[in-house]
Amino acid sequence: MPADRQETAGETRLSADQSAPEVRLHGEDEVGQGSGLRDLAGLGIAAGLFALALVIYGDASSYPVRRSYAQFGPEIFPYIIAFGIVVLAGFTAVIAWRGGFEARARLNYSGLFWIVAAIVTEIIMLFAGTGFIAASTVLFAFSARAFGQTTHLLNFAIGAVMSTLLFLLFRYGLGLALPNGPLERSIDLLLR
Amino acid sequence: MDTFVLLLDGLATAAQPMNLMFALLGVMLGTAVGVMPGIGPALTVALLLPVSLSFGATGSMIMFAGIYYGGMYGGAISSILLNTPGETASIMTAVEGNRMAKRGAGGKALGAAAIGSFFGGTFATMGLALIAPLMVAVALSFGTAEYFALMVLSFMTVSAAFGGSVTRGLTALFIGLTIGLVGTDKLTGQVRLAFGVPEMSDNISIAIVAVGLFAIGETMFLASQHINHKTKAEAVKGSVWLNWTDLKRCIRPYIRGTGLGFLFGPLPTGGAEIPTFLSYTTEKRLATGEGRRDFDEGRGAIEGVAGPEAANNASAAGTLIPLLTLGLPTSATAAMMLAGFQQYGLQPGPLLFTNNAELVWGLVASLFIANLMLVVLNVPFIGIWVKLLTIPRPWLYAGILTFATLGIVGAQGSAFALILLLGFGLIGFLMRRFGYPLAPALVGAILGPLAEEQLRRGLMINRGDWSFLVTSKIALAIYAIAILAVFGPRIWAFLRHRGVARTNRA
């Protein structure tokens, strides 16, 4: 595995050397610190930080003016923070421009996708009113898949058992209000 | 003498059956998560933050402290048997410990680690009980200017200490400060950065931030790596009981490690990493006789396990000093514990010792009990913990994710909280991916609103005159320390570099 990784890294660097504009594209993650390549992802972070500062500034400047002994109201801290973020965004841009970010391992998109899908599906199911147990089971199965466990039926089975146990423990043991669905309501009826 | 009486009272609190149970739960959970690579004590406390609301303040703080201590014990197990440290505090243990396991002396390494943890934990907790009241006496004289300065110190050091780059540390801090802004301003009722979302206008719960950044972000980060999540552990060979010769080799490293850990724990330098590293290098330099041979021939020296393990537990106790007396977290786990206090409307600081003496001294006393429980759990029952290493990782991480969302949904009572959780998870993932430390963001989100309050109260008292910030000598001294903490290492490196250059020329 490491050998494989180094090879790809070497290749990318080579091809980058040949092409005239020295830009580190998002796909070329193994290229890193001191490579002198412009890091597009890093520049993206800098741009995001600028945008964040703008949002904070915009929000703070919309507050109604108050007269108080302090002479400064709830806007003073947001202004300080926005100023700090602008300065840091500047530094980040310089670091990214010089290729100062460390090498990043190649991204496993499928793993990331399954995790996000797991949480999004759970949110949708909870809003749709399927209840905690069903939503958690799907969450468990999808996230096990994210880590390369492809025994789907087993994943769902373990997820269902675990979610049910957790529901019983936290609903009746600690009195936490977990979202109810048809299954939860029937358990409630049964245990009452 | 006073301390002794208070401690005895605390012992009575800690010995209540419910509190003993919380301590036991804490140390077991802590050891379990310490054993498993990829999950540290900070993450565990984060996961339990929302759930623990029904445990009561004393119970959950005792449990959290048990997790912190337990994590330090458990971390040694995966370091020694897997050569993958469970958390940063046990990186140095892995070096000699895994070598010992490979030559069949894994049991001895585990035993030396457990007894070292006990030694370091117990003596450093005594130090905590002695020093904390002195700190409280000093802190009682602090006003708004001093508290603001202390928070700035905390911000600066936490940003400089975690991770290599100051820019990234500070960026993480400011992201945290921004999160702290969201919601209703305490002093004027102005709603900030809520964008008309009702769930956001009454302040985002710190539990969502903590679980999102640490648990969800970390799980995403692990899933996004191309690694085989199935690794084999070394079997435990040899007895875990130490004989007299082993103990004699360990005792000096224990003492030195405890000293280093207790000294560095309260400093805002990021918890146990620096003291464990220093302890390891000290032992390596000072070793004589058989220890010297073990170090030099790469057989794995017991001194190299004993020192760092005593140091990391001692630093856990040391970290509690600034947390309890000043409300300043100096490690990620301490930041989580601070969030735990805030959940109950408690603000750690000198007043905690007078207003909630029972909680504070109950907590300190329970640390002694937790240490005793841990050494029992870790020496005779070591085999059970090793079994944990055989749980398939995919199910382990999926279980963590399930538990994380359960806590958030259950405590917030709304599925909307999960949308925020996903958002913070993605932020946490991006931060991990691009080498931004997470701890400053959490500290910023927790301490930011407190710092703002101190600043604006000070401005109000002084009618908008900013100079009150720099008229106090204590505050000025604290700012000087903050500047030194951020730029000191850089200046030091620069001077040393010049010094070397000069000697080379001469």
Interface residues (C-beta under 8 A of the other chain):
Chain A: M1 A41 G42 I45 L49 L52 V55 I56 D59 A60 Y63 P64 R66 S68 Y69 A70 Q71 F72 G73 P74 I76 F77 P78 I81 G84 I85 L88 F91 T92 I95 F101 E102 R104 A105 R106 L107 N108 Y109 G111 L112 W114 I115 V116 A118 I119 V120 E122 I123 L126 F127 F132 S136 L139 F140 A141 S143 A144 R145 A146 F147 G148 Q149 N155 I158 G159 M162 S163 L166 F170 L174 G175 L176 A177 L178 P179
Chain B: V51 S54 S165 T167 L170 T171 F174 I175 L177 T178 L181 D185 L187 T188 Q190 R192 L193 I216 T219 M220 L222 A223 S224 Q225 H226 I227 N228 H229 P392 R393 P394 W395 Y397 A398 G399 L401 T402 F403 T405 L406 V409 G410 A411 G413 A415 L418 I419 L421 L422 G425 L426 F429 L430 R433 F434 G435 G448 E452 L455 R456 L459 M460 R463 G464
